[in-house]
Amino acid sequence: MNVLKGFALALSLMLPADSTAADSRLQDVMQRLEAGDPVTVAVLGGSITTGYAAQPPRERGWAALLARSLGPKVRLINAGISGTDSAAGVQRLEPHVLDAQPDLVIVEFGVNDQWLAPAVRGSSYEALLRRLLSAKRPPAVLVLGLAQQGNLAREAVDLQLRLAAHYGLTALDFGRWMQARVDAGEDRWATLYDEPIHPNGTGHQRIALALAETLRAVAHGPATAAAPLPDPIHGRAHEFTRLLTGDTLKPYQLHGFARGGDVHPEWVGQQPGWVTTADDAEARFLVYGSEIAIFHAESERYRNLEARVDDGPWVTLKGHVPERKGYLGWHYTVVGRDLEPTAHLMQVRVKRDEWAGSGRPASLLAVMSAGIYPAALRPSDFERETPTNRMGLIPATDARLRWSGRIGPGAMPRTRLLAWSGSELRARFTGRTLSLEFSSTHWGTSHFTVEIDGHRHSLAVPGQGWTAWRLREPLADGDHTLRLVKRTEGSMAEVSFHGLRLADGAQLLAPPPERPLKLAFYGDSITAGACNGDVAEDQYEDLYPHDGTRAYGAVTAERLGADYVGIAVSGIGITATWHDLLMPQVWNRDAPRKDAAIAPPDARAPDVVLLNLGQNDHGFPASKGLSIAADFGERYLAFVRQLRGRYPQAKLVLLMGGMSAPQEQPAIPQAVSRAVQTLRDEGDTRVWSYRFQAFSWAHPRIDVHAQMADELTRFLSSEVLK
């Protein structure tokens, strides 16, 4: 092959598919290198990038050979880790690649991504490219499309080459480069491989040669300036990730697991995860994101785990892989995907299979999450619409709609006021479309869970206006169930619900059956679920993750099959408040406002009324160096009497805990005990108290709320509802 022909072939195999020029960033790097300037090159990929099957790998692998061929001014960062794919690669991109501030990054995941689910590999590989190109100091990027022996199993490679073209990046299709040599009688595939997957030493030489030709062709070919990032093809979930490993991988409940297990020998700084040999081992973790995966080892000597997110299906984590004889493999197993991009609970346990009683180990090394979106990019299953037929609205007051919670009259006729978190609508309907209509004069955004046929969707309804929202994707034919539940606490947002719209010819069916039990909770931010889905520290700027439907009271009601009423306000107390409201001022109103109407007596009184206050009665004065009010006990008892007056037949449960006040301020448990004893001395036998063991120094997250619900469900079932 003459020099001109070789140059033309290299150029044709590395240019973006729809371009006649290479990208200028890469050309600039190569021209700087030719001028004698130092250049840092990082390579990112799996075992082939580490140099596996070349001897010695780090010296005779393609990356090392390429670096030497480019000259002494090249500093090489080899970020290859065996057994990893782009889904794991994007999790380690900053510490392993970007922190070194490379000038050029070569990305190789064609072989390992072939074993990733297609939906995952598209998103994760694209996110790698986008995060590289949007870095503070964006490097030049070259995509290395590398398949198995014979240029086989190309689905992942072809996807990566399409993404390279979409982003205007230079790409080397090594399979095509090599096949051209084979077709010309200049080479043989068998020379490059001793087994189907990993190239041998000669194969590494060929990869380095092809890359060197490509890079040198770029230095003197035409180039185009770097363009702004185009819209993504596969979404943006893997641009926003979270890695839990070592000390950050902390279960909130643990049985039978211990710290330990194999770590990846090539993953610098990686700490042990969790390992067990017990058949009944189980661990539960707080996780975040729309995709949750577990990174774990595979071996002939391991056994399997299984995991699920929330109440999703169990997914097997294949630790036992007989083909892995004498060495470890590593796998990214997706446990939950297409989840709501918020906080979740993940359960991991040893799988009951033929290895029970064997004493074989099972382990997990890390939890890798994606889809932890910033507020501005958070996806929604609803789109805003302007109805063309004002006559098609089924009003909120329709008798076929089943309401629970404290629901007041809305701002307009035939509307309903949804202020308190946990306010719920249930309905049954036919048809393939659904729209919901709201209005608000409040400043805040109301976040809702819209559950259709058991599948949860989130909906953010802004304040200060009238809006209608249509479900983007059509439903299946047939009957459907609907739950619309307000997540945001009433002091932060309230809306009037106008009604819903269905498809032409569809109809609203008879309401769902009434639940047999009703629980009413009165409390502060703990009961409201404030901050329970926040990833880091408590915050109130973005209320999306503050989910009253996943607070301990709502979870307890769900477990008991009960209607839930949540009268809760952040910062509120009986004697002190962080704002301007005390609970005795708003407890019986349609909304947490002093000017809100007094709610009429419940059409159906709650069976159990639960009170959890005191955190702010202690916390607010403590923040100013003061003690709890001297008359806290008297005023607490007076409020309990008010509750008893409104609910003469209900069972009363006085709660303590979820945060630190009952531990720090003895006046709180004393007031609760005194109130219970006083009412019992007066002949009221339907009153109990309970102090939670689970608590958090900051606002509890959903893991602590789940533990509180565990405790409370057991207590109510065994002591109050028996």
Steps between C-alpha positions, in 0.01 A plus 500: 500500500666828395522802730224697327262205502574434867432863586170496312386179669590625847320826434186322376489272805535773759292795379147563628249322277340815360811715481802554278712642783633396841421701810730790572572408863665175395690669220627760745629230736687323221651821366618593850658158531680540167625838621663331799250603766413255779162330464305289748308209346246306705353168387176373649362153452496138617754219507616558142596854598697368799708298254360161596657211300804709408810428705560699711156666464581854612808511282390308191129583490368724224490808723867477597605420143303796367646738757854396410427535128381857554827601663659577835283805566192280558392439858268197511214455749373142464151496654413156370339267754427140409138394489362854498271651241390855427236484776777447756736723305280805527491451879879526525560759230597790727754332731650270239507731197388861534692573819820445297391777257583299186541662161368192320274217618463177301186308599480122448197306625386322184544146629373539857208720401379218279388327822317807631128532439454711183304772681773530764800500265352773283443729797824420684731529199338821384534641851872421494539707186284785627680519833837504327392770255337715768786476752650822634802428282354283223751262344506380143318167477564207269255208493664161451246260350637160593299178457593136555707278274385513139325835555203315651231610747497861380178634652682692773775617264254620238311694766822661622599598147158659444543697822847612392352632176215671688755692711741567213774285649775310330446124522705199397300199381775248570299206367459671166867608499612145567256343255639724225845357570360147498318561171823635350684184604724694739382352831293227665257522792643179646836670538349754741305272734570186700138502630186679375497806725846627592759586236844353561828691485480525123142620524606778736768601250237527225269712716787735583597519134145583390469770766837651412400519132170660596656761726771595255243531223302741718803724551511601134144443376211745488338591833183665628462712811341341805124558497261533796376170638203374299191357666555152640374193316467266797405739779718648770459263795865389514627856502372521858637212702585396853743232613463335840803296598709441809396723788221663296333162438320480833189285544232636729405144594742209502483131583765242422727721286842624609752740355728318257507306178722538199581844366595570141880479490523762226261752657738719695373598843196277494387382844328173590126470469282243678538123509315209657492122521163492680193370318271758661722808461321821404590868471298812417640819352381854432565571131416776252430532130300367208738206450650298783769238436729283710864442409606156616752223446447178303682175562457125494529510881237769569125459544218723386327794661171659403383857541204727439419869520196599708233241420637421153585154367791300638807500275769232523859616551694217340799449722532134405643485147661158436700636205697726734744230607787628710430867443241766576267670261302815571150594402267803500154356572204736469258444788253778419456709187255767381439588863386835622826701532493534875577304818434127514552206734697202372493156657776242440491141619661165434312313231345173609639249252698178478790658689307536827708372790815487289689771689589663169543880518275754334600864476427842359763766447317820406165655416498711186210737437406715203225750432550731799390798295528866595159662532518678164557174311269270693284309251122479529245257364253789466490788257317828533197545277227748419167316484295576190175376649409670825190282526693174535615551859387253768485729803684432823167477681375205291363231733698229318827646627613357834678755722701449819695741714378844600353640179343846504298690241714650223524861391237447229169312497525122459874497583683349796774660710807279534722647769609234749749238383344159456178645355390223268264438210421149381299416191434238235462584132518371145681638198859557397558862601489697823528873572491679835408865558607730785516865603683676778551844650775367727865567415624144540519199268288203605658163431271202450532128460269386220468124520331334203446125510765477773768693307621820666544824308599838643327826414612851595216756498629858520331766708357831390294379207270254328656191341391176339722194460467205264672165537749481212472131416164340422368236733397149404139430416271397786430612855754700701553604860620846602654635819585871517685577824646834609858465617586859589405627842231764522712785631714478186230471233128453451281464192139471396430185303245566227456150366614253237448437131479165327514384139197543279257221577675410826319509830554538869404177678359434846744611773750261656381340824541687823793392713407335830726713721585870532807650670550873566848633583583841648862607499786711376760457224566141603139403438489716185797313350712813463841429346434126501626460142785753510827352376736705712420753772151626582378759252174681419581651158378195305200333661473216249684252724293600806237228474224483757377174349825334616496643852453252783132577554399456137709182474339361816154574365584330171627190678183479705276562199374823653401845381756760600448853628819703544476830688865595519705819462877542500634706789176489698453425866257556784696767684767600248538523123763580241242702306177667608266206558435289807314174461206604723437785252464288185441138600129509414515711182478410131852632447792604724398865495343705775245630251404154370152374576437269794453151360154356566474177700630202304234310311684195622698550818848347520535176692840601637640850553878528545690805627876555460608846615776640718802511271458871427380585851850393600699577186401861441575636849812279516630674187493823702654350812165472677311210652161362408203705625429446868133436425564256213347211696180693578456622144578156358225350718261776398558423133448128559166591659411698186570193291288289728218754473498480120542122496312365805494139379846475345796325652776749583869418466753756624828454316855610572800497272635479152751769591700579812272713718367223727859398577624852558202646686346288779202736523360344181471137616385627838220702337391203289496263798312751711239557229436127461478447874269800550253383235504147635444627853195678362365173359623533142637154421550566129836676526854365453853631458789375290862610474683421177836329513590607146610860472729736314695807610398676179158458342444126455530360149268235366713222651438634850134561417474136389645386832261728688212353300623150586490587868167679488329233292603234752388716793162588354434143394595347834383766747247741350306320227480156658 
